[in-house]
Amino acid sequence: MRQVVIYPSEDGYWVVECPSLPGCVTQGETKQEALVNIREAIAGYIEALEEDRLPIPDEHFGVEVVTV
Protein backbone atom coordinates (compact mmCIF):
# COMPACT_ATOMS: atom_id res chain seq x y z
CA MET A 1 0.00 0.00 0.00
CA ARG A 2 1.37 3.41 -0.98
CA GLN A 3 0.15 6.94 -0.45
CA VAL A 4 -0.09 9.12 -3.54
CA VAL A 5 -0.63 12.79 -4.18
CA ILE A 6 -2.88 13.83 -7.06
CA TYR A 7 -3.35 17.33 -8.41
CA PRO A 8 -4.43 19.08 -11.62
CA SER A 9 -1.71 20.33 -13.95
CA GLU A 10 -1.78 23.53 -15.97
CA ASP A 11 -2.52 21.58 -19.17
CA GLY A 12 -5.69 19.99 -17.80
CA TYR A 13 -4.23 16.59 -16.98
CA TRP A 14 -4.10 15.05 -13.51
CA VAL A 15 -0.62 14.47 -12.12
CA VAL A 16 -0.10 11.77 -9.51
CA GLU A 17 3.07 10.89 -7.65
CA CYS A 18 4.17 8.49 -4.96
CA PRO A 19 6.42 10.42 -2.55
CA SER A 20 7.89 7.30 -0.93
CA LEU A 21 9.22 6.17 -4.34
CA PRO A 22 11.33 9.08 -5.64
CA GLY A 23 10.61 9.86 -9.29
CA CYS A 24 7.50 7.69 -9.43
CA VAL A 25 5.21 10.16 -11.19
CA THR A 26 2.60 9.81 -13.92
CA GLN A 27 -0.49 11.55 -15.24
CA GLY A 28 -3.86 10.96 -16.86
CA GLU A 29 -6.64 12.85 -18.60
CA THR A 30 -8.96 12.02 -15.69
CA LYS A 31 -8.37 11.28 -12.00
CA GLN A 32 -9.38 7.67 -12.60
CA GLU A 33 -6.90 7.28 -15.46
CA ALA A 34 -4.14 8.89 -13.40
CA LEU A 35 -4.81 6.49 -10.51
CA VAL A 36 -4.71 3.48 -12.83
CA ASN A 37 -1.43 4.78 -14.24
CA ILE A 38 0.18 5.28 -10.82
CA ARG A 39 -0.75 1.74 -9.78
CA GLU A 40 1.09 0.46 -12.86
CA ALA A 41 4.01 2.84 -12.22
CA ILE A 42 4.36 1.72 -8.59
CA ALA A 43 4.26 -1.95 -9.59
CA GLY A 44 6.91 -1.37 -12.27
CA TYR A 45 9.08 0.67 -9.93
CA ILE A 46 9.05 -2.05 -7.25
CA GLU A 47 9.62 -4.78 -9.84
CA ALA A 48 12.69 -2.94 -11.16
CA LEU A 49 14.09 -2.58 -7.63
CA GLU A 50 13.54 -6.30 -6.98
CA GLU A 51 15.22 -7.26 -10.27
CA ASP A 52 18.24 -5.12 -9.35
CA ARG A 53 18.18 -6.53 -5.81
CA LEU A 54 17.82 -3.05 -4.35
CA PRO A 55 15.91 -2.27 -1.18
CA ILE A 56 12.29 -1.22 -1.51
CA PRO A 57 11.70 2.03 0.39
CA ASP A 58 9.25 1.87 3.25
CA GLU A 59 6.09 3.93 3.12
CA HIS A 60 6.83 6.74 5.52
CA PHE A 61 4.82 9.73 4.43
CA GLY A 62 1.71 11.04 6.10
CA VAL A 63 -0.76 13.60 4.82
CA GLU A 64 -2.38 16.40 6.74
CA VAL A 65 -4.82 18.98 5.47
CA VAL A 66 -4.17 22.49 6.75
CA THR A 67 -6.78 25.20 6.61
CA VAL A 68 -5.35 28.66 6.00
N, CA, C and O atoms as a Tripos MOL2 file, in Angstrom:
@<TRIPOS>MOLECULE
protein
  272   271    68     0     0
PROTEIN
NO_CHARGES

@<TRIPOS>ATOM
      1 N           0.8540   -1.1650    0.0000 N.3       1 MET1
      2 CA          0.0000    0.0000    0.0000 C.3       1 MET1
      3 C           0.9020    1.2320    0.0000 C.2       1 MET1
      4 O           1.8640    1.3090    0.7650 O.2       1 MET1
      5 N           0.5830    2.1890   -0.8630 N.am      2 ARG2
      6 CA          1.3690    3.4110   -0.9780 C.3       2 ARG2
      7 C           0.4400    4.6140   -0.9990 C.2       2 ARG2
      8 O          -0.6530    4.5660   -1.5620 O.2       2 ARG2
      9 N           0.8930    5.6840   -0.3790 N.am      3 GLN3
     10 CA          0.1500    6.9350   -0.4550 C.3       3 GLN3
     11 C           0.5790    7.6730   -1.7190 C.2       3 GLN3
     12 O           1.7480    7.6470   -2.1040 O.2       3 GLN3
     13 N          -0.3790    8.3240   -2.3480 N.am      4 VAL4
     14 CA         -0.0860    9.1170   -3.5370 C.3       4 VAL4
     15 C          -0.6820   10.5090   -3.3730 C.2       4 VAL4
     16 O          -1.6010   10.7320   -2.5850 O.2       4 VAL4
     17 N          -0.1330   11.4230   -4.1360 N.am      5 VAL5
     18 CA         -0.6270   12.7930   -4.1780 C.3       5 VAL5
     19 C          -1.1230   13.0310   -5.5950 C.2       5 VAL5
     20 O          -0.4230   12.7200   -6.5590 O.2       5 VAL5
     21 N          -2.3200   13.5760   -5.7270 N.am      6 ILE6
     22 CA         -2.8830   13.8310   -7.0550 C.3       6 ILE6
     23 C          -3.3230   15.2840   -7.1260 C.2       6 ILE6
     24 O          -3.9280   15.8120   -6.1930 O.2       6 ILE6
     25 N          -3.0070   15.9270   -8.2590 N.am      7 TYR7
     26 CA         -3.3480   17.3350   -8.4120 C.3       7 TYR7
     27 C          -3.4730   17.6780   -9.8950 C.2       7 TYR7
     28 O          -2.8570   17.0240  -10.7370 O.2       7 TYR7
     29 N          -4.2620   18.6950  -10.2180 N.am      8 PRO8
     30 CA         -4.4260   19.0830  -11.6230 C.3       8 PRO8
     31 C          -3.2020   19.8520  -12.1120 C.2       8 PRO8
     32 O          -2.6230   20.6540  -11.3790 O.2       8 PRO8
     33 N          -2.8230   19.5960  -13.3510 N.am      9 SER9
     34 CA         -1.7140   20.3280  -13.9550 C.3       9 SER9
     35 C          -2.2670   21.5090  -14.7590 C.2       9 SER9
     36 O          -3.4760   21.6320  -14.9570 O.2       9 SER9
     37 N          -1.3720   22.3570  -15.2070 N.am     10 GLU10
     38 CA         -1.7850   23.5280  -15.9730 C.3      10 GLU10
     39 C          -2.3780   23.1580  -17.3290 C.2      10 GLU10
     40 O          -3.1500   23.9300  -17.8980 O.2      10 GLU10
     41 N          -2.0240   21.9820  -17.8500 N.am     11 ASP11
     42 CA         -2.5150   21.5820  -19.1710 C.3      11 ASP11
     43 C          -3.8070   20.7690  -19.1200 C.2      11 ASP11
     44 O          -4.2500   20.2320  -20.1340 O.2      11 ASP11
     45 N          -4.4080   20.6820  -17.9280 N.am     12 GLY12
     46 CA         -5.6920   19.9900  -17.8040 C.3      12 GLY12
     47 C          -5.6030   18.5280  -17.4410 C.2      12 GLY12
     48 O          -6.6280   17.8930  -17.1960 O.2      12 GLY12
     49 N          -4.4050   17.9780  -17.3990 N.am     13 TYR13
     50 CA         -4.2290   16.5890  -16.9830 C.3      13 TYR13
     51 C          -4.1610   16.5160  -15.4640 C.2      13 TYR13
     52 O          -4.0100   17.5320  -14.7860 O.2      13 TYR13
     53 N          -4.2740   15.2960  -14.9400 N.am     14 TRP14
     54 CA         -4.0980   15.0550  -13.5100 C.3      14 TRP14
     55 C          -2.7420   14.4140  -13.3080 C.2      14 TRP14
     56 O          -2.4300   13.4000  -13.9340 O.2      14 TRP14
     57 N          -1.9410   14.9930  -12.4450 N.am     15 VAL15
     58 CA         -0.6200   14.4720  -12.1160 C.3      15 VAL15
     59 C          -0.7410   13.7130  -10.8070 C.2      15 VAL15
     60 O          -1.4200   14.1560   -9.8800 O.2      15 VAL15
     61 N          -0.0770   12.5640  -10.7370 N.am     16 VAL16
     62 CA         -0.1040   11.7740   -9.5080 C.3      16 VAL16
     63 C           1.3030   11.2420   -9.2590 C.2      16 VAL16
     64 O           1.9700   10.7480  -10.1670 O.2      16 VAL16
     65 N           1.7350   11.3560   -8.0050 N.am     17 GLU17
     66 CA          3.0660   10.8860   -7.6530 C.3      17 GLU17
     67 C           3.0330   10.1230   -6.3390 C.2      17 GLU17
     68 O           2.1350   10.2920   -5.5150 O.2      17 GLU17
     69 N           4.0290    9.2900   -6.1750 N.am     18 CYS18
     70 CA          4.1710    8.4860   -4.9630 C.3      18 CYS18
     71 C           5.4200    8.9750   -4.2340 C.2      18 CYS18
     72 O           6.5300    8.5850   -4.5940 O.2      18 CYS18
     73 N           5.2600    9.8220   -3.2140 N.am     19 PRO19
     74 CA          6.4230   10.4230   -2.5510 C.3      19 PRO19
     75 C           7.4120    9.4300   -1.9520 C.2      19 PRO19
     76 O           8.6010    9.7390   -1.8690 O.2      19 PRO19
     77 N           6.9680    8.2550   -1.5340 N.am     20 SER20
     78 CA          7.8930    7.2980   -0.9290 C.3      20 SER20
     79 C           8.7480    6.5750   -1.9660 C.2      20 SER20
     80 O           9.6900    5.8690   -1.6070 O.2      20 SER20
     81 N           8.4280    6.7470   -3.2490 N.am     21 LEU21
     82 CA          9.2210    6.1720   -4.3370 C.3      21 LEU21
     83 C           9.6980    7.3250   -5.2210 C.2      21 LEU21
     84 O           9.0070    7.6970   -6.1700 O.2      21 LEU21
     85 N          10.8630    7.8940   -4.9240 N.am     22 PRO22
     86 CA         11.3330    9.0820   -5.6400 C.3      22 PRO22
     87 C          11.3080    8.9180   -7.1650 C.2      22 PRO22
     88 O          11.8290    7.9440   -7.7090 O.2      22 PRO22
     89 N          10.6960    9.8840   -7.8320 N.am     23 GLY23
     90 CA         10.6120    9.8620   -9.2880 C.3      23 GLY23
     91 C           9.4500    9.0610   -9.8360 C.2      23 GLY23
     92 O           9.2820    8.9780  -11.0530 O.2      23 GLY23
     93 N           8.6510    8.4740   -8.9790 N.am     24 CYS24
     94 CA          7.5010    7.6900   -9.4350 C.3      24 CYS24
     95 C           6.3260    8.6390   -9.6250 C.2      24 CYS24
     96 O           5.5630    8.9050   -8.6970 O.2      24 CYS24
     97 N           6.1980    9.1410  -10.8470 N.am     25 VAL25
     98 CA          5.2090   10.1640  -11.1900 C.3      25 VAL25
     99 C           4.5770    9.7820  -12.5270 C.2      25 VAL25
    100 O           5.2530    9.2720  -13.4200 O.2      25 VAL25
    101 N           3.2850   10.0320  -12.6530 N.am     26 THR26
    102 CA          2.6030    9.8100  -13.9240 C.3      26 THR26
    103 C           1.4420   10.7870  -14.0160 C.2      26 THR26
    104 O           1.2720   11.6460  -13.1500 O.2      26 THR26
    105 N           0.6480   10.6540  -15.0630 N.am     27 GLN27
    106 CA         -0.4930   11.5520  -15.2420 C.3      27 GLN27
    107 C          -1.5890   10.8460  -16.0100 C.2      27 GLN27
    108 O          -1.3940    9.7390  -16.5120 O.2      27 GLN27
    109 N          -2.7410   11.4870  -16.0990 N.am     28 GLY28
    110 CA         -3.8600   10.9610  -16.8600 C.3      28 GLY28
    111 C          -4.8170   12.0790  -17.2080 C.2      28 GLY28
    112 O          -4.7930   13.1420  -16.5870 O.2      28 GLY28
    113 N          -5.6540   11.8440  -18.1920 N.am     29 GLU29
    114 CA         -6.6380   12.8540  -18.5970 C.3      29 GLU29
    115 C          -7.7190   13.0270  -17.5400 C.2      29 GLU29
    116 O          -8.3120   14.1000  -17.4210 O.2      29 GLU29
    117 N          -7.9770   11.9680  -16.7690 N.am     30 THR30
    118 CA         -8.9580   12.0230  -15.6870 C.3      30 THR30
    119 C          -8.2800   11.5370  -14.4010 C.2      30 THR30
    120 O          -7.2020   10.9430  -14.4470 O.2      30 THR30
    121 N          -8.9180   11.7950  -13.2620 N.am     31 LYS31
    122 CA         -8.3750   11.2830  -12.0020 C.3      31 LYS31
    123 C          -8.2890    9.7610  -12.0480 C.2      31 LYS31
    124 O          -7.2870    9.1750  -11.6380 O.2      31 LYS31
    125 N          -9.3400    9.1300  -12.5470 N.am     32 GLN32
    126 CA         -9.3800    7.6680  -12.5970 C.3      32 GLN32
    127 C          -8.2200    7.1250  -13.4260 C.2      32 GLN32
    128 O          -7.5470    6.1800  -13.0150 O.2      32 GLN32
    129 N          -7.9890    7.7230  -14.5930 N.am     33 GLU33
    130 CA         -6.8990    7.2750  -15.4580 C.3      33 GLU33
    131 C          -5.5490    7.4840  -14.7560 C.2      33 GLU33
    132 O          -4.6760    6.6190  -14.8160 O.2      33 GLU33
    133 N          -5.3880    8.6150  -14.1050 N.am     34 ALA34
    134 CA         -4.1410    8.8920  -13.3960 C.3      34 ALA34
    135 C          -3.9030    7.8690  -12.2940 C.2      34 ALA34
    136 O          -2.7690    7.4340  -12.0950 O.2      34 ALA34
    137 N          -4.9540    7.4770  -11.5730 N.am     35 LEU35
    138 CA         -4.8110    6.4920  -10.5060 C.3      35 LEU35
    139 C          -4.4820    5.1040  -11.0570 C.2      35 LEU35
    140 O          -3.6980    4.3710  -10.4550 O.2      35 LEU35
    141 N          -5.0680    4.7440  -12.1810 N.am     36 VAL36
    142 CA         -4.7110    3.4770  -12.8330 C.3      36 VAL36
    143 C          -3.2330    3.5160  -13.2220 C.2      36 VAL36
    144 O          -2.4990    2.5500  -13.0120 O.2      36 VAL36
    145 N          -2.8080    4.6450  -13.7930 N.am     37 ASN37
    146 CA         -1.4290    4.7770  -14.2420 C.3      37 ASN37
    147 C          -0.4350    4.7140  -13.0820 C.2      37 ASN37
    148 O           0.6340    4.1200  -13.2250 O.2      37 ASN37
    149 N          -0.7670    5.3140  -11.9390 N.am     38 ILE38
    150 CA          0.1780    5.2770  -10.8200 C.3      38 ILE38
    151 C           0.2670    3.8760  -10.2350 C.2      38 ILE38
    152 O           1.3330    3.4760   -9.7660 O.2      38 ILE38
    153 N          -0.8190    3.1280  -10.2500 N.am     39 ARG39
    154 CA         -0.7500    1.7370   -9.7850 C.3      39 ARG39
    155 C           0.2510    0.9520  -10.6400 C.2      39 ARG39
    156 O           1.0750    0.1990  -10.1200 O.2      39 ARG39
    157 N           0.1630    1.1410  -11.9450 N.am     40 GLU40
    158 CA          1.0920    0.4640  -12.8580 C.3      40 GLU40
    159 C           2.5170    0.9590  -12.6400 C.2      40 GLU40
    160 O           3.4600    0.1680  -12.6580 O.2      40 GLU40
    161 N           2.6790    2.2730  -12.4340 N.am     41 ALA41
    162 CA          4.0070    2.8420  -12.2210 C.3      41 ALA41
    163 C           4.6380    2.3180  -10.9340 C.2      41 ALA41
    164 O           5.8250    1.9920  -10.9150 O.2      41 ALA41
    165 N           3.8550    2.2370   -9.8630 N.am     42 ILE42
    166 CA          4.3600    1.7240   -8.5890 C.3      42 ILE42
    167 C           4.7750    0.2600   -8.7440 C.2      42 ILE42
    168 O           5.8450   -0.1340   -8.2820 O.2      42 ILE42
    169 N           3.9390   -0.5340   -9.3860 N.am     43 ALA43
    170 CA          4.2590   -1.9460   -9.5920 C.3      43 ALA43
    171 C           5.5510   -2.0970  -10.3960 C.2      43 ALA43
    172 O           6.4010   -2.9220  -10.0610 O.2      43 ALA43
    173 N           5.6970   -1.3090  -11.4450 N.am     44 GLY44
    174 CA          6.9050   -1.3720  -12.2740 C.3      44 GLY44
    175 C           8.1390   -0.9050  -11.5220 C.2      44 GLY44
    176 O           9.2180   -1.4770  -11.6710 O.2      44 GLY44
    177 N           7.9800    0.1230  -10.7230 N.am     45 TYR45
    178 CA          9.0810    0.6650   -9.9250 C.3      45 TYR45
    179 C           9.6010   -0.3990   -8.9620 C.2      45 TYR45
    180 O          10.8040   -0.6490   -8.8820 O.2      45 TYR45
    181 N           8.6710   -1.0220   -8.2310 N.am     46 ILE46
    182 CA          9.0510   -2.0450   -7.2530 C.3      46 ILE46
    183 C           9.6450   -3.2650   -7.9510 C.2      46 ILE46
    184 O          10.6090   -3.8530   -7.4600 O.2      46 ILE46
    185 N           9.0830   -3.6430   -9.0790 N.am     47 GLU47
    186 CA          9.6150   -4.7790   -9.8410 C.3      47 GLU47
    187 C          11.0550   -4.5070  -10.2730 C.2      47 GLU47
    188 O          11.9060   -5.3920  -10.1880 O.2      47 GLU47
    189 N          11.3280   -3.2950  -10.7320 N.am     48 ALA48
    190 CA         12.6880   -2.9440  -11.1570 C.3      48 ALA48
    191 C          13.6590   -2.9940   -9.9760 C.2      48 ALA48
    192 O          14.7870   -3.4660  -10.1210 O.2      48 ALA48
    193 N          13.2280   -2.5130   -8.8140 N.am     49 LEU49
    194 CA         14.0870   -2.5810   -7.6280 C.3      49 LEU49
    195 C          14.3900   -4.0380   -7.2680 C.2      49 LEU49
    196 O          15.5300   -4.3860   -6.9600 O.2      49 LEU49
    197 N          13.3610   -4.8790   -7.3100 N.am     50 GLU50
    198 CA         13.5440   -6.2970   -6.9810 C.3      50 GLU50
    199 C          14.4990   -6.9640   -7.9670 C.2      50 GLU50
    200 O          15.3700   -7.7350   -7.5640 O.2      50 GLU50
    201 N          14.3410   -6.6710   -9.2570 N.am     51 GLU51
    202 CA         15.2220   -7.2610  -10.2710 C.3      51 GLU51
    203 C          16.6750   -6.8620  -10.0430 C.2      51 GLU51
    204 O          17.5850   -7.6630  -10.2550 O.2      51 GLU51
    205 N          16.8890   -5.6150   -9.6090 N.am     52 ASP52
    206 CA         18.2420   -5.1230   -9.3530 C.3      52 ASP52
    207 C          18.7180   -5.4330   -7.9390 C.2      52 ASP52
    208 O          19.8080   -5.0270   -7.5370 O.2      52 ASP52
    209 N          17.8890   -6.1580   -7.1900 N.am     53 ARG53
    210 CA         18.1840   -6.5300   -5.8050 C.3      53 ARG53
    211 C          18.5020   -5.3060   -4.9410 C.2      53 ARG53
    212 O          19.4310   -5.3080   -4.1340 O.2      53 ARG53
    213 N          17.7060   -4.2790   -5.1410 N.am     54 LEU54
    214 CA         17.8220   -3.0500   -4.3550 C.3      54 LEU54
    215 C          16.7140   -3.0150   -3.3120 C.2      54 LEU54
    216 O          15.6570   -3.6140   -3.5090 O.2      54 LEU54
    217 N          16.9440   -2.3250   -2.2180 N.am     55 PRO55
    218 CA         15.9100   -2.2690   -1.1750 C.3      55 PRO55
    219 C          14.6890   -1.4760   -1.6420 C.2      55 PRO55
    220 O          14.8040   -0.4970   -2.3800 O.2      55 PRO55
    221 N          13.5430   -1.9180   -1.1970 N.am     56 ILE56
    222 CA         12.2950   -1.2230   -1.5060 C.3      56 ILE56
    223 C          12.0240   -0.2480   -0.3600 C.2      56 ILE56
    224 O          11.9020   -0.6630    0.7920 O.2      56 ILE56
    225 N          11.9310    1.0450   -0.6730 N.am     57 PRO57
    226 CA         11.7040    2.0260    0.3940 C.3      57 PRO57
    227 C          10.4000    1.7640    1.1370 C.2      57 PRO57
    228 O           9.3900    1.3840    0.5460 O.2      57 PRO57
    229 N          10.4510    1.9770    2.4470 N.am     58 ASP58
    230 CA          9.2450    1.8690    3.2530 C.3      58 ASP58
    231 C           8.3270    3.0470    2.9670 C.2      58 ASP58
    232 O           8.7710    4.1220    2.5650 O.2      58 ASP58
    233 N           7.0610    2.8260    3.1810 N.am     59 GLU59
    234 CA          6.0930    3.9290    3.1200 C.3      59 GLU59
    235 C           6.2460    4.7020    4.4140 C.2      59 GLU59
    236 O           6.0630    4.1420    5.4950 O.2      59 GLU59
    237 N           6.5780    5.9730    4.3220 N.am     60 HIS60
    238 CA          6.8310    6.7440    5.5230 C.3      60 HIS60
    239 C           6.2460    8.1490    5.4960 C.2      60 HIS60
    240 O           6.5580    8.9740    6.3550 O.2      60 HIS60
    241 N           5.4190    8.4110    4.5320 N.am     61 PHE61
    242 CA          4.8180    9.7270    4.4330 C.3      61 PHE61
    243 C           3.4240    9.7200    5.0440 C.2      61 PHE61
    244 O           2.7130    8.7160    5.0000 O.2      61 PHE61
    245 N           3.0570   10.8390    5.6030 N.am     62 GLY62
    246 CA          1.7070   11.0360    6.0980 C.3      62 GLY62
    247 C           1.1550   12.2910    5.4440 C.2      62 GLY62
    248 O           1.9180   13.1190    4.9460 O.2      62 GLY62
    249 N          -0.1300   12.4340    5.4390 N.am     63 VAL63
    250 CA         -0.7590   13.5960    4.8170 C.3      63 VAL63
    251 C          -1.6310   14.2920    5.8450 C.2      63 VAL63
    252 O          -2.3750   13.6530    6.5890 O.2      63 VAL63
    253 N          -1.5310   15.5640    5.8720 N.am     64 GLU64
    254 CA         -2.3750   16.3980    6.7360 C.3      64 GLU64
    255 C          -2.9700   17.5020    5.8650 C.2      64 GLU64
    256 O          -2.3160   18.0010    4.9490 O.2      64 GLU64
    257 N          -4.1840   17.8690    6.1520 N.am     65 VAL65
    258 CA         -4.8220   18.9830    5.4720 C.3      65 VAL65
    259 C          -4.7890   20.1670    6.4360 C.2      65 VAL65
    260 O          -5.1990   20.0600    7.5920 O.2      65 VAL65
    261 N          -4.2940   21.2890    5.9370 N.am     66 VAL66
    262 CA         -4.1700   22.4870    6.7520 C.3      66 VAL66
    263 C          -5.0800   23.5640    6.1940 C.2      66 VAL66
    264 O          -5.0090   23.8900    5.0090 O.2      66 VAL66
    265 N          -5.9200   24.1090    7.0270 N.am     67 THR67
    266 CA         -6.7790   25.2010    6.6120 C.3      67 THR67
    267 C          -6.0650   26.5190    6.8940 C.2      67 THR67
    268 O          -5.5640   26.7550    7.9940 O.2      67 THR67
    269 N          -6.0340   27.3680    5.8720 N.am     68 VAL68
    270 CA         -5.3540   28.6640    6.0040 C.3      68 VAL68
    271 C          -6.3620   29.7780    5.8320 C.2      68 VAL68
    272 O          -6.0020   30.9530    5.9060 O.2      68 VAL68
@<TRIPOS>BOND
     1     1     2 1
     2     2     3 1
     3     3     4 2
     4     3     5 am
     5     5     6 1
     6     6     7 1
     7     7     8 2
     8     7     9 am
     9     9    10 1
    10    10    11 1
    11    11    12 2
    12    11    13 am
    13    13    14 1
    14    14    15 1
    15    15    16 2
    16    15    17 am
    17    17    18 1
    18    18    19 1
    19    19    20 2
    20    19    21 am
    21    21    22 1
    22    22    23 1
    23    23    24 2
    24    23    25 am
    25    25    26 1
    26    26    27 1
    27    27    28 2
    28    27    29 am
    29    29    30 1
    30    30    31 1
    31    31    32 2
    32    31    33 am
    33    33    34 1
    34    34    35 1
    35    35    36 2
    36    35    37 am
    37    37    38 1
    38    38    39 1
    39    39    40 2
    40    39    41 am
    41    41    42 1
    42    42    43 1
    43    43    44 2
    44    43    45 am
    45    45    46 1
    46    46    47 1
    47    47    48 2
    48    47    49 am
    49    49    50 1
    50    50    51 1
    51    51    52 2
    52    51    53 am
    53    53    54 1
    54    54    55 1
    55    55    56 2
    56    55    57 am
    57    57    58 1
    58    58    59 1
    59    59    60 2
    60    59    61 am
    61    61    62 1
    62    62    63 1
    63    63    64 2
    64    63    65 am
    65    65    66 1
    66    66    67 1
    67    67    68 2
    68    67    69 am
    69    69    70 1
    70    70    71 1
    71    71    72 2
    72    71    73 am
    73    73    74 1
    74    74    75 1
    75    75    76 2
    76    75    77 am
    77    77    78 1
    78    78    79 1
    79    79    80 2
    80    79    81 am
    81    81    82 1
    82    82    83 1
    83    83    84 2
    84    83    85 am
    85    85    86 1
    86    86    87 1
    87    87    88 2
    88    87    89 am
    89    89    90 1
    90    90    91 1
    91    91    92 2
    92    91    93 am
    93    93    94 1
    94    94    95 1
    95    95    96 2
    96    95    97 am
    97    97    98 1
    98    98    99 1
    99    99   100 2
   100    99   101 am
   101   101   102 1
   102   102   103 1
   103   103   104 2
   104   103   105 am
   105   105   106 1
   106   106   107 1
   107   107   108 2
   108   107   109 am
   109   109   110 1
   110   110   111 1
   111   111   112 2
   112   111   113 am
   113   113   114 1
   114   114   115 1
   115   115   116 2
   116   115   117 am
   117   117   118 1
   118   118   119 1
   119   119   120 2
   120   119   121 am
   121   121   122 1
   122   122   123 1
   123   123   124 2
   124   123   125 am
   125   125   126 1
   126   126   127 1
   127   127   128 2
   128   127   129 am
   129   129   130 1
   130   130   131 1
   131   131   132 2
   132   131   133 am
   133   133   134 1
   134   134   135 1
   135   135   136 2
   136   135   137 am
   137   137   138 1
   138   138   139 1
   139   139   140 2
   140   139   141 am
   141   141   142 1
   142   142   143 1
   143   143   144 2
   144   143   145 am
   145   145   146 1
   146   146   147 1
   147   147   148 2
   148   147   149 am
   149   149   150 1
   150   150   151 1
   151   151   152 2
   152   151   153 am
   153   153   154 1
   154   154   155 1
   155   155   156 2
   156   155   157 am
   157   157   158 1
   158   158   159 1
   159   159   160 2
   160   159   161 am
   161   161   162 1
   162   162   163 1
   163   163   164 2
   164   163   165 am
   165   165   166 1
   166   166   167 1
   167   167   168 2
   168   167   169 am
   169   169   170 1
   170   170   171 1
   171   171   172 2
   172   171   173 am
   173   173   174 1
   174   174   175 1
   175   175   176 2
   176   175   177 am
   177   177   178 1
   178   178   179 1
   179   179   180 2
   180   179   181 am
   181   181   182 1
   182   182   183 1
   183   183   184 2
   184   183   185 am
   185   185   186 1
   186   186   187 1
   187   187   188 2
   188   187   189 am
   189   189   190 1
   190   190   191 1
   191   191   192 2
   192   191   193 am
   193   193   194 1
   194   194   195 1
   195   195   196 2
   196   195   197 am
   197   197   198 1
   198   198   199 1
   199   199   200 2
   200   199   201 am
   201   201   202 1
   202   202   203 1
   203   203   204 2
   204   203   205 am
   205   205   206 1
   206   206   207 1
   207   207   208 2
   208   207   209 am
   209   209   210 1
   210   210   211 1
   211   211   212 2
   212   211   213 am
   213   213   214 1
   214   214   215 1
   215   215   216 2
   216   215   217 am
   217   217   218 1
   218   218   219 1
   219   219   220 2
   220   219   221 am
   221   221   222 1
   222   222   223 1
   223   223   224 2
   224   223   225 am
   225   225   226 1
   226   226   227 1
   227   227   228 2
   228   227   229 am
   229   229   230 1
   230   230   231 1
   231   231   232 2
   232   231   233 am
   233   233   234 1
   234   234   235 1
   235   235   236 2
   236   235   237 am
   237   237   238 1
   238   238   239 1
   239   239   240 2
   240   239   241 am
   241   241   242 1
   242   242   243 1
   243   243   244 2
   244   243   245 am
   245   245   246 1
   246   246   247 1
   247   247   248 2
   248   247   249 am
   249   249   250 1
   250   250   251 1
   251   251   252 2
   252   251   253 am
   253   253   254 1
   254   254   255 1
   255   255   256 2
   256   255   257 am
   257   257   258 1
   258   258   259 1
   259   259   260 2
   260   259   261 am
   261   261   262 1
   262   262   263 1
   263   263   264 2
   264   263   265 am
   265   265   266 1
   266   266   267 1
   267   267   268 2
   268   267   269 am
   269   269   270 1
   270   270   271 1
   271   271   272 2
@<TRIPOS>SUBSTRUCTURE
     1 MET1         2 RESIDUE 1 A MET
     2 ARG2         6 RESIDUE 1 A ARG
     3 GLN3        10 RESIDUE 1 A GLN
     4 VAL4        14 RESIDUE 1 A VAL
     5 VAL5        18 RESIDUE 1 A VAL
     6 ILE6        22 RESIDUE 1 A ILE
     7 TYR7        26 RESIDUE 1 A TYR
     8 PRO8        30 RESIDUE 1 A PRO
     9 SER9        34 RESIDUE 1 A SER
    10 GLU10       38 RESIDUE 1 A GLU
    11 ASP11       42 RESIDUE 1 A ASP
    12 GLY12       46 RESIDUE 1 A GLY
    13 TYR13       50 RESIDUE 1 A TYR
    14 TRP14       54 RESIDUE 1 A TRP
    15 VAL15       58 RESIDUE 1 A VAL
    16 VAL16       62 RESIDUE 1 A VAL
    17 GLU17       66 RESIDUE 1 A GLU
    18 CYS18       70 RESIDUE 1 A CYS
    19 PRO19       74 RESIDUE 1 A PRO
    20 SER20       78 RESIDUE 1 A SER
    21 LEU21       82 RESIDUE 1 A LEU
    22 PRO22       86 RESIDUE 1 A PRO
    23 GLY23       90 RESIDUE 1 A GLY
    24 CYS24       94 RESIDUE 1 A CYS
    25 VAL25       98 RESIDUE 1 A VAL
    26 THR26      102 RESIDUE 1 A THR
    27 GLN27      106 RESIDUE 1 A GLN
    28 GLY28      110 RESIDUE 1 A GLY
    29 GLU29      114 RESIDUE 1 A GLU
    30 THR30      118 RESIDUE 1 A THR
    31 LYS31      122 RESIDUE 1 A LYS
    32 GLN32      126 RESIDUE 1 A GLN
    33 GLU33      130 RESIDUE 1 A GLU
    34 ALA34      134 RESIDUE 1 A ALA
    35 LEU35      138 RESIDUE 1 A LEU
    36 VAL36      142 RESIDUE 1 A VAL
    37 ASN37      146 RESIDUE 1 A ASN
    38 ILE38      150 RESIDUE 1 A ILE
    39 ARG39      154 RESIDUE 1 A ARG
    40 GLU40      158 RESIDUE 1 A GLU
    41 ALA41      162 RESIDUE 1 A ALA
    42 ILE42      166 RESIDUE 1 A ILE
    43 ALA43      170 RESIDUE 1 A ALA
    44 GLY44      174 RESIDUE 1 A GLY
    45 TYR45      178 RESIDUE 1 A TYR
    46 ILE46      182 RESIDUE 1 A ILE
    47 GLU47      186 RESIDUE 1 A GLU
    48 ALA48      190 RESIDUE 1 A ALA
    49 LEU49      194 RESIDUE 1 A LEU
    50 GLU50      198 RESIDUE 1 A GLU
    51 GLU51      202 RESIDUE 1 A GLU
    52 ASP52      206 RESIDUE 1 A ASP
    53 ARG53      210 RESIDUE 1 A ARG
    54 LEU54      214 RESIDUE 1 A LEU
    55 PRO55      218 RESIDUE 1 A PRO
    56 ILE56      222 RESIDUE 1 A ILE
    57 PRO57      226 RESIDUE 1 A PRO
    58 ASP58      230 RESIDUE 1 A ASP
    59 GLU59      234 RESIDUE 1 A GLU
    60 HIS60      238 RESIDUE 1 A HIS
    61 PHE61      242 RESIDUE 1 A PHE
    62 GLY62      246 RESIDUE 1 A GLY
    63 VAL63      250 RESIDUE 1 A VAL
    64 GLU64      254 RESIDUE 1 A GLU
    65 VAL65      258 RESIDUE 1 A VAL
    66 VAL66      262 RESIDUE 1 A VAL
    67 THR67      266 RESIDUE 1 A THR
    68 VAL68      270 RESIDUE 1 A VAL
